[in-house]
Amino acid sequence: MELLAPARDLNNLKAAFDAGADAVYLGLKNFSARKRAKNFSREELYTGLNYAKSCGKKIFVALNTLIYEEEIKELIETLYFLEEIAVDGIIIQDYGIYKIVKDFGINLALIASTQMATTNSVKAKFLQDLGFKRIILERQLTIKDIEKIRNSVSIEIEVFIHGAMCFSLSGLCHFSSQITGKSGNRGECVQPCRWAFERESKENKFFFSMKDLNGLEYLKTLKKMGINSIKIEGRLKGIDYTYSVVSAYRSIIDGLNKKQLNDLQLKEVMDKLKNIEQSRELSDGFFEGQFSSNRLIDQSPSAGLYIGKISGVFERSVFFKTRAPLSVGDMIRVVDNSGKERYKIPIKALYKKEGRAKNAVTGDYIGIPYSGKKLSAGDRIYLINRRDGVKIKSLKPIPMPPVMSYLERAEKGWNSYLALYKSNDGKPEEKVLRFQPRNITYQIDGKSFYFIPPHIFDSKDYEYFSNKKNLIISHPAEARLFKDANLYGSFYLYCTNSMSALFYKSLGIKAISFSPDVGIAKSFLNLFPLILKWQNIPLFVTRVKIGEGQYFLRQRDLKIDFSIPYGIRKL
């Protein structure tokens, strides 16, 4: 079983390998679903890849965003570069990337991102038939769901085991894009699920903010099941987190491999992981098939590790007795008595009774300079980030070869693309539909079309649609499953470039839905005679049961009418 770790930069990459990771996944400056991470330049990736190969380790590159038409030339160059330096695989969401790799004969192993929303064995078999090397499963799956998929395919299966979770199924979230214009499918998510909303009581609560995942106790089950890789989330986190969490999971996997793991060791490592976390509460996620909000939702998200209350404020400093060690360079958060206001404070200096100090231990009464908004006695203090305590010897940059062939090959690939795709000057017909969360049928040109929802977890549920003549599908696997039906694509069948459009046409899909994540150039939509435009598109799809009703975010004049499993935006 492979232990796969995140790497936001070269130091994190080395920390992950030093701690025992078998592989890391990382992003480049573009096309990464974690755009806010530092990410890698091509030169840094080349350095990291050489180090990985010297250690017998692997590197997977995340190109897991939707691609805009105007980005295809840069994408093609990136793909040829990754082929030339021989990365171990690329993680993708966009079927346009799949088509470019296959049509142009680019030798890269393809890994289906969790953004592809693989929730059942029909979708898994489809990806296997396309030639994917590995599938990263949806994070809202139970152990039973995972086992059904594992038993249905022979390709590699990867499962998230630790780190942050999303309220929505991966790839099916429009929460950020519809509210702020920054799309999670483009790596720009602003995490509105972490914001405080109101309901009937008018009290601010964090209804959509998930606890973090800790699946340590499920390693034995997943290993026995034949899962090939377990994945730690955290490309936005520092080397302390990376090193500590990887070390913890490494120790348990080694114990399982040697058949020497006992309950006491498991508990000790579990306790260690709880102490590492400085952001949210931990849970076992969806593995047990229990979807209640009490089990999954953190009512004080991102508060951090509680370390005390302000006892006094004097001359632009706050004073308190700390419940945990602190150092200059750490970051704390203060939450006021109402729980509504939160302030981050970097510890730039630290004072104890004997004077200025660099460090404080548990029980010390300390002062920290602060000149922002007024704070009060009783406000709660949380530790949210420690300065890097793990010392990693930086990797020496390795210059790339002065002569590389990828640029020349990329130019030929771009010319091949221009020859392959020619924009249709015709204008497609447009139909406007309004999404209704409880509707399964829609009338289009006098015909009843059945909308296949994206949240099908048991393949048997497809049987209902088996005799329907007209279908609106939400995953390309359904085009093969119902190949004799008249097929239209829903807004979950993302079409943001000409290559994804050509891929969907090759599956017999006759109409496509205008994607909320489409880019500037839209001429490729002319490849279809009909375009569906939807109103009231869901913000998210989830298995979490938080209770149906209306939720309010007053400062943005936002109302969410939540009916399981959809959240619908209403202003």
ROFI-377739 format. One record per residue (C-alpha): residue in three letters; x, y, z. Coordinates in Angstrom, 1 decimal, always signed. Example, Ala and Ser with C-alpha at 12.3 -4.5 7.8 and 13.67 -1.06 7.14 Angstrom:
BEGIN
ALA; +12.3; -4.5; +7.8
SER; +13.7; -1.1; +7.1
% end
This chain:
BEGIN
MET; +0.0; +0.0; +0.0
GLU; +1.5; +3.3; -1.1
LEU; +1.6; +6.3; +1.3
LEU; +1.0; +9.4; -0.8
ALA; +1.7; +12.8; +0.7
PRO; +1.1; +16.4; -0.4
ALA; +3.9; +18.8; -1.3
ARG; +3.4; +22.6; -1.7
ASP; +7.1; +23.2; -2.3
LEU; +10.5; +21.5; -2.4
ASN; +10.9; +21.6; +1.4
ASN; +7.5; +19.9; +1.9
LEU; +8.5; +17.4; -0.8
LYS; +11.7; +16.5; +1.0
ALA; +9.9; +16.4; +4.4
ALA; +7.4; +14.0; +3.0
PHE; +10.1; +11.6; +1.7
ASP; +12.2; +11.9; +4.8
ALA; +9.1; +11.0; +6.9
GLY; +8.5; +7.9; +4.9
ALA; +6.1; +8.8; +2.0
ASP; +6.3; +6.5; -1.0
ALA; +5.1; +9.3; -3.3
VAL; +4.1; +12.9; -3.4
TYR; +1.5; +14.8; -5.4
LEU; +2.1; +18.4; -6.3
GLY; +0.9; +21.2; -8.6
LEU; +2.6; +23.5; -11.1
LYS; +1.9; +27.2; -11.2
ASN; -1.1; +26.6; -13.5
PHE; -3.8; +24.0; -13.8
SER; -3.7; +23.0; -10.2
ALA; -6.8; +22.7; -8.0
ARG; -4.8; +24.3; -5.1
LYS; -4.0; +27.6; -6.8
ARG; -3.3; +29.2; -3.4
ALA; -0.5; +26.8; -2.7
LYS; +3.0; +27.9; -3.5
ASN; +3.3; +25.2; -6.1
PHE; +6.3; +24.3; -8.3
SER; +8.1; +26.0; -11.2
ARG; +9.3; +23.6; -13.9
GLU; +12.9; +23.9; -12.6
GLU; +11.7; +23.1; -9.0
LEU; +9.8; +20.1; -10.3
TYR; +12.9; +18.9; -12.2
THR; +14.9; +19.1; -9.0
GLY; +12.3; +17.3; -6.9
LEU; +11.9; +14.6; -9.5
ASN; +15.6; +13.9; -9.6
TYR; +15.6; +13.6; -5.8
ALA; +12.6; +11.3; -5.8
LYS; +14.2; +9.0; -8.4
SER; +17.4; +8.9; -6.4
CYS; +15.3; +7.6; -3.4
GLY; +13.2; +5.2; -5.4
LYS; +10.1; +7.4; -4.9
LYS; +7.4; +8.7; -7.2
ILE; +5.9; +12.1; -8.1
PHE; +2.4; +12.7; -9.5
VAL; +1.6; +16.1; -10.9
ALA; -1.9; +17.5; -10.5
LEU; -3.4; +19.1; -13.6
ASN; -6.8; +18.8; -12.0
THR; -8.7; +21.8; -13.1
LEU; -11.0; +22.5; -16.0
ILE; -9.2; +23.9; -19.0
TYR; -10.2; +27.0; -20.9
GLU; -9.9; +27.1; -24.7
GLU; -7.3; +29.9; -24.6
GLU; -5.1; +27.8; -22.3
ILE; -4.7; +24.7; -24.6
LYS; -1.5; +25.9; -26.2
GLU; +0.2; +26.2; -22.7
LEU; -1.4; +22.9; -21.6
ILE; +0.1; +21.1; -24.6
GLU; +3.5; +22.5; -23.8
THR; +3.1; +21.4; -20.2
LEU; +2.1; +17.9; -21.1
TYR; +5.1; +17.4; -23.4
PHE; +7.4; +18.8; -20.7
LEU; +6.1; +16.4; -18.1
GLU; +6.5; +13.5; -20.6
GLU; +10.1; +14.5; -21.3
ILE; +11.1; +14.6; -17.6
ALA; +9.2; +11.4; -17.0
VAL; +6.9; +12.2; -14.1
ASP; +5.1; +9.1; -12.7
GLY; +1.6; +10.3; -13.7
ILE; -0.7; +13.2; -14.0
ILE; -3.9; +13.7; -12.1
ILE; -6.7; +15.2; -14.3
GLN; -10.3; +16.3; -14.1
ASP; -10.9; +17.5; -17.6
TYR; -11.7; +14.9; -20.3
GLY; -10.2; +17.4; -22.8
ILE; -6.7; +16.6; -21.3
TYR; -7.5; +12.9; -21.6
LYS; -8.3; +13.4; -25.3
ILE; -5.1; +15.4; -26.0
VAL; -2.9; +12.8; -24.3
LYS; -4.5; +10.0; -26.2
ASP; -4.9; +11.6; -29.6
PHE; -1.3; +13.0; -29.6
GLY; +0.3; +9.9; -28.2
ILE; +1.8; +11.6; -25.2
ASN; +3.3; +9.0; -22.9
LEU; +1.9; +10.0; -19.5
ALA; +0.1; +7.7; -17.0
LEU; -3.4; +9.1; -16.4
ILE; -4.9; +9.3; -12.9
ALA; -8.6; +10.2; -12.5
SER; -8.9; +13.0; -10.0
THR; -11.4; +12.9; -7.2
GLN; -12.9; +15.9; -9.1
MET; -14.2; +13.3; -11.6
ALA; -16.7; +12.2; -8.9
THR; -16.2; +8.5; -9.1
THR; -19.0; +7.3; -6.9
ASN; -19.8; +3.8; -8.2
SER; -18.5; +0.9; -10.2
VAL; -20.1; +2.0; -13.5
LYS; -18.0; +5.1; -13.5
ALA; -14.9; +3.2; -12.3
LYS; -15.2; +0.6; -15.2
PHE; -15.6; +3.5; -17.7
LEU; -12.3; +5.1; -16.6
GLN; -10.6; +1.7; -16.6
ASP; -11.8; +1.1; -20.2
LEU; -10.5; +4.5; -21.2
GLY; -7.0; +3.5; -20.1
PHE; -6.6; +5.3; -16.8
LYS; -3.9; +3.9; -14.6
ARG; -5.5; +4.9; -11.3
ILE; -8.8; +6.3; -9.9
ILE; -8.9; +8.6; -6.9
LEU; -12.2; +7.9; -5.3
GLU; -14.8; +10.4; -4.2
ARG; -14.2; +11.3; -0.5
GLN; -17.9; +10.9; +0.6
LEU; -17.8; +7.1; +0.1
THR; -18.4; +4.5; +2.8
ILE; -16.2; +1.5; +3.3
LYS; -18.9; -0.6; +1.6
ASP; -19.0; +1.8; -1.4
ILE; -15.2; +1.6; -1.7
GLU; -15.2; -2.2; -1.5
LYS; -17.8; -2.5; -4.3
ILE; -15.7; -0.3; -6.6
ARG; -12.5; -2.1; -5.7
ASN; -14.0; -5.5; -6.6
SER; -15.3; -4.2; -9.9
VAL; -12.1; -3.0; -11.5
SER; -8.5; -4.2; -11.7
ILE; -6.7; -0.8; -12.0
GLU; -5.2; +1.1; -9.1
ILE; -7.5; +2.7; -6.5
GLU; -6.5; +5.6; -4.3
VAL; -8.4; +6.7; -1.2
PHE; -8.1; +9.9; +0.9
ILE; -7.2; +8.9; +4.4
HIS; -6.4; +12.2; +6.2
GLY; -7.0; +15.9; +6.0
ALA; -9.6; +18.5; +5.1
MET; -12.9; +17.4; +3.7
CYS; -15.4; +19.2; +1.5
PHE; -19.1; +19.7; +2.2
SER; -19.9; +18.9; -1.4
LEU; -19.0; +15.9; -3.5
SER; -15.7; +16.7; -5.3
GLY; -16.1; +18.4; -8.7
LEU; -19.8; +19.0; -8.1
CYS; -19.5; +22.2; -6.1
HIS; -20.4; +25.6; -7.5
PHE; -20.6; +27.3; -4.1
SER; -17.5; +29.4; -4.5
SER; -18.0; +30.2; -8.2
GLN; -21.7; +31.2; -7.9
ILE; -21.1; +33.5; -4.9
THR; -17.7; +35.0; -5.6
GLY; -16.8; +34.2; -9.2
LYS; -13.9; +32.1; -8.0
SER; -14.4; +28.5; -9.0
GLY; -13.2; +25.4; -7.1
ASN; -13.1; +23.6; -10.5
ARG; -10.4; +26.2; -11.4
GLY; -8.4; +25.9; -8.2
GLU; -9.7; +29.2; -6.8
CYS; -12.2; +28.1; -4.1
VAL; -12.6; +30.7; -1.3
GLN; -14.3; +28.0; +0.9
PRO; -17.7; +29.6; +1.6
CYS; -18.6; +26.4; +3.4
ARG; -16.4; +27.6; +6.2
TRP; -18.4; +30.8; +6.7
ALA; -21.0; +31.3; +9.4
PHE; -24.7; +31.3; +8.3
GLU; -27.9; +32.0; +10.0
ARG; -31.1; +29.9; +10.2
GLU; -34.4; +30.4; +12.0
SER; -32.7; +31.3; +15.3
LYS; -30.8; +34.2; +13.7
GLU; -27.7; +32.8; +15.3
ASN; -24.5; +32.5; +13.3
LYS; -23.5; +28.9; +13.0
PHE; -21.1; +26.9; +10.8
PHE; -23.6; +24.6; +9.2
PHE; -21.4; +23.6; +6.2
SER; -17.9; +23.4; +7.7
MET; -16.6; +19.9; +7.8
LYS; -14.4; +18.3; +10.4
ASP; -11.1; +17.0; +9.2
LEU; -10.7; +13.3; +8.3
ASN; -8.6; +10.9; +10.3
GLY; -8.9; +7.4; +8.8
LEU; -6.0; +5.8; +10.7
GLU; -8.0; +3.0; +12.2
TYR; -9.3; +2.0; +8.7
LEU; -5.8; +1.3; +7.3
LYS; -6.0; -2.4; +8.0
THR; -9.4; -2.7; +6.3
LEU; -8.3; -0.8; +3.2
LYS; -5.1; -2.7; +3.0
LYS; -6.9; -6.0; +3.2
MET; -9.4; -4.8; +0.6
GLY; -6.5; -4.2; -1.9
ILE; -6.5; -0.4; -2.0
ASN; -3.3; +0.6; -3.7
SER; -2.7; +4.1; -2.3
ILE; -3.8; +6.1; +0.7
LYS; -3.7; +9.9; +0.4
ILE; -3.0; +12.7; +2.8
GLU; -4.6; +16.0; +2.0
GLY; -2.7; +19.2; +2.7
ARG; -1.0; +21.1; -0.1
LEU; -1.6; +24.4; +1.7
LYS; +0.1; +23.2; +4.9
GLY; +3.7; +23.5; +6.1
ILE; +6.5; +21.0; +6.7
ASP; +5.6; +20.4; +10.4
TYR; +2.2; +19.1; +9.4
THR; +3.6; +17.1; +6.4
TYR; +6.4; +15.5; +8.3
SER; +4.4; +14.7; +11.4
VAL; +1.3; +13.2; +9.7
VAL; +3.3; +11.2; +7.2
SER; +5.5; +9.8; +10.0
ALA; +2.4; +8.8; +12.0
TYR; +0.8; +6.9; +9.0
ARG; +4.2; +5.4; +8.1
SER; +4.5; +3.8; +11.5
ILE; +1.1; +2.2; +11.3
ILE; +1.6; +0.9; +7.7
ASP; +5.0; -0.6; +8.7
GLY; +3.3; -2.3; +11.7
LEU; +0.6; -3.7; +9.4
ASN; +3.3; -5.0; +7.0
LYS; +5.2; -6.7; +9.8
LYS; +2.0; -7.9; +11.4
GLN; +3.2; -6.4; +14.7
LEU; +0.6; -3.7; +15.2
ASN; -1.4; -3.7; +18.4
ASP; -4.2; -1.5; +19.8
LEU; -1.9; +0.4; +22.2
GLN; +0.4; +1.5; +19.3
LEU; -2.7; +2.5; +17.3
LYS; -4.0; +4.6; +20.2
GLU; -0.6; +6.3; +20.7
VAL; -0.4; +7.3; +17.1
MET; -4.0; +8.5; +17.1
ASP; -3.3; +10.7; +20.1
LYS; -0.2; +12.1; +18.3
LEU; -2.3; +13.0; +15.3
LYS; -4.9; +14.8; +17.5
ASN; -2.0; +16.9; +18.9
ILE; -0.7; +17.7; +15.5
GLU; -4.0; +19.2; +14.3
GLN; -4.3; +22.9; +15.0
SER; -7.4; +23.7; +12.9
ARG; -10.5; +21.6; +13.1
GLU; -11.9; +18.6; +15.0
LEU; -11.1; +15.2; +13.6
SER; -13.7; +12.6; +12.5
ASP; -13.7; +9.3; +10.7
GLY; -15.5; +10.9; +7.7
PHE; -17.9; +8.9; +5.7
PHE; -16.3; +5.5; +6.1
GLU; -19.0; +4.2; +8.5
GLY; -21.9; +5.4; +6.5
GLN; -23.1; +7.8; +9.1
PHE; -23.9; +11.2; +7.6
SER; -25.2; +13.2; +10.5
SER; -24.1; +16.8; +11.1
ASN; -23.1; +16.0; +14.7
ARG; -20.6; +13.5; +13.3
LEU; -19.2; +15.5; +10.4
ILE; -19.7; +19.3; +11.0
ASP; -17.3; +21.4; +13.1
GLN; -19.2; +24.2; +14.8
SER; -16.1; +26.2; +15.4
PRO; -14.2; +25.8; +12.1
SER; -10.6; +26.7; +11.8
ALA; -10.5; +28.1; +15.3
GLY; -7.4; +26.0; +16.1
LEU; -6.0; +24.5; +19.3
TYR; -7.5; +26.2; +22.3
ILE; -4.7; +27.7; +24.4
GLY; -6.4; +30.1; +26.8
LYS; -8.5; +33.3; +27.4
ILE; -7.4; +36.9; +27.4
SER; -7.0; +38.1; +31.0
GLY; -6.2; +41.7; +30.1
VAL; -5.4; +44.2; +27.4
PHE; -2.8; +46.9; +28.1
GLU; -0.8; +49.3; +25.9
ARG; -1.4; +47.5; +22.6
SER; -0.6; +44.0; +24.1
VAL; -2.8; +41.1; +25.1
PHE; -2.0; +39.0; +28.2
PHE; -3.0; +35.5; +29.0
LYS; -1.8; +32.2; +30.5
THR; -1.0; +29.8; +27.8
ARG; -2.1; +26.2; +27.8
ALA; +0.5; +25.2; +25.2
PRO; +4.1; +26.0; +24.2
LEU; +4.4; +29.1; +22.0
SER; +7.2; +30.7; +20.0
VAL; +7.9; +33.8; +18.1
GLY; +6.7; +33.1; +14.5
ASP; +3.6; +31.1; +15.5
MET; +0.1; +32.3; +14.5
ILE; -2.8; +32.6; +16.9
ARG; -6.5; +33.5; +16.4
VAL; -8.6; +35.4; +18.9
VAL; -12.4; +34.7; +18.9
ASP; -14.6; +37.3; +20.7
ASN; -17.2; +36.4; +23.3
SER; -20.0; +36.4; +20.7
GLY; -18.2; +33.9; +18.5
LYS; -18.8; +36.1; +15.5
GLU; -15.5; +38.1; +15.2
ARG; -12.1; +36.4; +14.6
TYR; -8.7; +38.0; +14.4
LYS; -5.4; +36.5; +13.3
ILE; -2.4; +37.6; +15.3
PRO; +1.2; +36.7; +14.2
ILE; +3.4; +36.4; +17.3
LYS; +6.1; +38.9; +16.3
ALA; +7.3; +39.3; +19.9
LEU; +6.6; +37.5; +23.2
TYR; +7.0; +38.8; +26.8
LYS; +7.2; +37.0; +30.1
LYS; +7.6; +38.5; +33.5
GLU; +11.4; +38.3; +33.2
GLY; +11.3; +40.2; +29.9
ARG; +11.3; +39.5; +26.2
ALA; +11.6; +35.9; +25.2
LYS; +11.6; +33.7; +22.1
ASN; +9.6; +30.9; +23.6
ALA; +6.9; +30.2; +26.2
VAL; +6.0; +26.9; +27.9
THR; +2.7; +25.6; +29.1
GLY; +1.5; +27.6; +32.1
ASP; +3.5; +30.8; +31.3
TYR; +1.7; +34.1; +31.7
ILE; +2.7; +36.0; +28.6
GLY; +2.1; +39.2; +26.6
ILE; +1.8; +39.5; +22.9
PRO; +1.9; +42.8; +21.0
TYR; -1.4; +43.6; +19.1
SER; -2.6; +46.9; +17.6
GLY; -5.7; +45.9; +15.6
LYS; -9.3; +46.0; +16.5
LYS; -10.3; +46.1; +20.2
LEU; -10.0; +42.9; +22.1
SER; -11.5; +42.2; +25.6
ALA; -10.9; +40.0; +28.6
GLY; -12.5; +36.7; +28.1
ASP; -11.9; +36.5; +24.4
ARG; -10.7; +33.0; +23.5
ILE; -7.3; +32.3; +22.0
TYR; -6.4; +29.5; +19.6
LEU; -3.1; +28.4; +18.1
ILE; -3.6; +28.0; +14.3
ASN; +0.0; +27.6; +13.0
ARG; +3.4; +27.0; +14.4
ARG; +6.5; +28.1; +12.7
ASP; +8.3; +25.3; +11.1
GLY; +9.9; +23.2; +13.9
VAL; +11.0; +20.4; +11.6
LYS; +14.4; +21.2; +10.1
ILE; +14.8; +20.0; +6.5
LYS; +18.0; +20.3; +4.6
SER; +17.0; +22.1; +1.4
LEU; +17.5; +20.4; -1.9
LYS; +20.2; +21.8; -4.1
PRO; +18.7; +23.1; -7.4
ILE; +19.4; +20.9; -10.4
PRO; +19.5; +22.9; -13.6
MET; +17.5; +21.4; -16.4
PRO; +19.3; +20.2; -19.5
PRO; +20.2; +23.1; -21.8
VAL; +18.7; +21.3; -24.8
MET; +15.2; +19.7; -24.4
SER; +12.9; +18.5; -27.1
TYR; +9.6; +19.2; -25.5
LEU; +9.2; +22.8; -26.9
GLU; +9.7; +21.6; -30.5
ARG; +7.3; +18.7; -29.9
ALA; +4.8; +21.0; -28.3
GLU; +4.8; +23.2; -31.3
LYS; +4.0; +20.2; -33.5
GLY; +1.3; +19.2; -31.1
TRP; -0.2; +22.7; -31.2
ASN; -0.3; +22.5; -35.0
SER; -1.9; +19.1; -34.8
TYR; -4.5; +20.5; -32.5
LEU; -5.3; +23.4; -34.9
ALA; -5.7; +20.9; -37.7
LEU; -7.9; +18.6; -35.6
TYR; -10.2; +21.3; -34.3
LYS; -11.9; +23.8; -36.6
SER; -14.6; +26.0; -35.1
ASN; -18.1; +25.6; -36.5
ASP; -19.4; +29.0; -37.6
GLY; -23.0; +27.9; -37.0
LYS; -24.9; +29.1; -34.0
PRO; -26.5; +26.3; -31.8
GLU; -30.1; +26.5; -30.7
GLU; -30.5; +27.4; -27.0
LYS; -33.0; +26.1; -24.5
VAL; -33.5; +27.6; -21.0
LEU; -34.4; +25.2; -18.2
ARG; -34.8; +25.8; -14.5
PHE; -33.3; +23.2; -12.2
GLN; -35.7; +21.8; -9.7
PRO; -34.1; +19.7; -6.9
ARG; -37.1; +17.4; -6.6
ASN; -37.7; +17.0; -10.3
ILE; -36.4; +14.1; -12.3
THR; -38.1; +15.0; -15.7
TYR; -37.8; +18.1; -17.9
GLN; -39.7; +18.9; -21.0
ILE; -37.6; +19.8; -24.1
ASP; -39.2; +20.2; -27.5
GLY; -42.3; +18.2; -26.3
LYS; -40.2; +15.3; -25.1
SER; -39.7; +14.1; -21.5
PHE; -36.1; +14.0; -20.6
TYR; -35.0; +12.1; -17.4
PHE; -32.2; +13.8; -15.4
ILE; -29.7; +11.3; -14.0
PRO; -28.5; +12.8; -10.7
PRO; -24.7; +12.9; -10.0
HIS; -25.0; +11.3; -6.6
ILE; -25.6; +7.6; -7.6
PHE; -23.5; +5.5; -5.2
ASP; -25.0; +2.1; -6.0
SER; -24.8; +1.0; -9.6
LYS; -28.2; -0.8; -9.3
ASP; -29.8; +2.7; -9.1
TYR; -29.2; +3.1; -12.8
GLU; -31.8; +0.4; -13.5
TYR; -34.6; +3.0; -13.2
PHE; -33.3; +4.8; -16.3
SER; -32.7; +1.6; -18.4
ASN; -35.9; +1.9; -20.5
LYS; -36.0; +5.7; -20.8
LYS; -35.6; +7.1; -24.3
ASN; -34.4; +10.6; -23.5
LEU; -31.8; +11.2; -20.8
ILE; -29.8; +14.1; -19.4
ILE; -26.6; +12.5; -18.1
SER; -24.2; +13.8; -15.4
HIS; -21.2; +11.6; -16.1
PRO; -19.7; +10.4; -19.4
ALA; -19.9; +6.7; -18.2
GLU; -23.7; +7.0; -18.5
ALA; -23.3; +7.6; -22.2
ARG; -21.9; +4.1; -22.7
LEU; -24.4; +2.6; -20.2
PHE; -27.4; +4.1; -22.1
LYS; -25.9; +4.3; -25.6
ASP; -29.2; +3.6; -27.3
ALA; -31.0; +6.6; -25.7
ASN; -31.2; +10.2; -26.9
LEU; -28.4; +11.7; -24.7
TYR; -28.0; +15.3; -23.5
GLY; -25.3; +16.4; -21.0
SER; -26.2; +18.1; -17.7
PHE; -24.2; +21.1; -16.2
TYR; -22.2; +18.5; -14.3
LEU; -20.8; +17.3; -17.7
TYR; -18.3; +20.1; -17.8
CYS; -17.5; +21.3; -21.3
THR; -15.0; +24.2; -21.2
ASN; -12.8; +23.6; -24.2
SER; -13.0; +22.1; -27.7
MET; -11.3; +18.8; -26.8
SER; -13.8; +18.0; -24.1
ALA; -16.5; +18.9; -26.5
LEU; -15.1; +16.5; -29.1
PHE; -14.8; +13.8; -26.4
TYR; -18.5; +14.1; -25.5
LYS; -19.5; +14.1; -29.2
SER; -17.6; +10.9; -29.7
LEU; -19.8; +9.3; -27.0
GLY; -22.9; +10.2; -28.9
ILE; -24.0; +13.1; -26.7
LYS; -26.2; +15.4; -28.9
ALA; -26.5; +18.5; -26.6
ILE; -24.4; +20.0; -23.9
SER; -25.2; +22.2; -21.0
PHE; -23.6; +25.6; -20.7
SER; -21.1; +25.2; -17.8
PRO; -20.9; +27.9; -15.1
ASP; -17.2; +27.4; -15.3
VAL; -16.8; +28.0; -19.0
GLY; -14.0; +30.3; -20.1
ILE; -13.8; +33.3; -22.5
ALA; -13.8; +31.5; -25.8
LYS; -17.1; +29.7; -26.4
SER; -16.9; +28.9; -30.1
PHE; -16.4; +25.2; -29.3
LEU; -20.0; +25.0; -28.1
ASN; -21.0; +25.4; -31.8
LEU; -20.0; +21.7; -32.2
PHE; -23.4; +20.9; -30.7
PRO; -26.7; +21.8; -32.4
LEU; -28.3; +22.5; -29.0
ILE; -27.1; +24.1; -25.8
LEU; -29.0; +23.9; -22.6
LYS; -28.8; +26.9; -20.3
TRP; -29.9; +26.3; -16.7
GLN; -31.3; +28.6; -14.1
ASN; -31.0; +27.9; -10.4
ILE; -28.0; +25.7; -10.6
PRO; -27.2; +23.9; -7.3
LEU; -24.4; +25.3; -5.2
PHE; -23.4; +21.8; -4.1
VAL; -24.3; +18.1; -3.8
THR; -23.7; +16.3; -0.5
ARG; -24.4; +13.3; +1.7
VAL; -24.2; +15.4; +4.9
LYS; -27.6; +15.7; +6.7
ILE; -27.8; +19.1; +8.1
GLY; -31.6; +19.6; +8.0
GLU; -33.6; +21.0; +5.2
GLY; -34.6; +24.7; +5.2
GLN; -33.2; +28.1; +4.4
TYR; -29.8; +29.4; +5.5
PHE; -28.8; +33.0; +5.3
LEU; -25.6; +35.0; +4.8
ARG; -26.8; +38.5; +5.4
GLN; -23.6; +40.4; +4.6
ARG; -23.8; +39.0; +1.1
ASP; -27.6; +39.0; +0.8
LEU; -27.4; +35.3; +0.2
LYS; -30.1; +32.7; +0.9
ILE; -29.6; +29.0; +0.4
ASP; -32.7; +26.8; +0.1
PHE; -31.3; +23.5; +1.2
SER; -33.1; +20.3; +0.2
ILE; -31.0; +17.1; +0.5
PRO; -28.7; +16.6; -1.4
TYR; -28.7; +20.0; -3.1
GLY; -28.1; +23.6; -2.0
ILE; -29.9; +26.1; -4.2
ARG; -28.9; +29.7; -4.3
LYS; -31.7; +32.2; -3.9
LEU; -31.3; +36.0; -3.6
% end
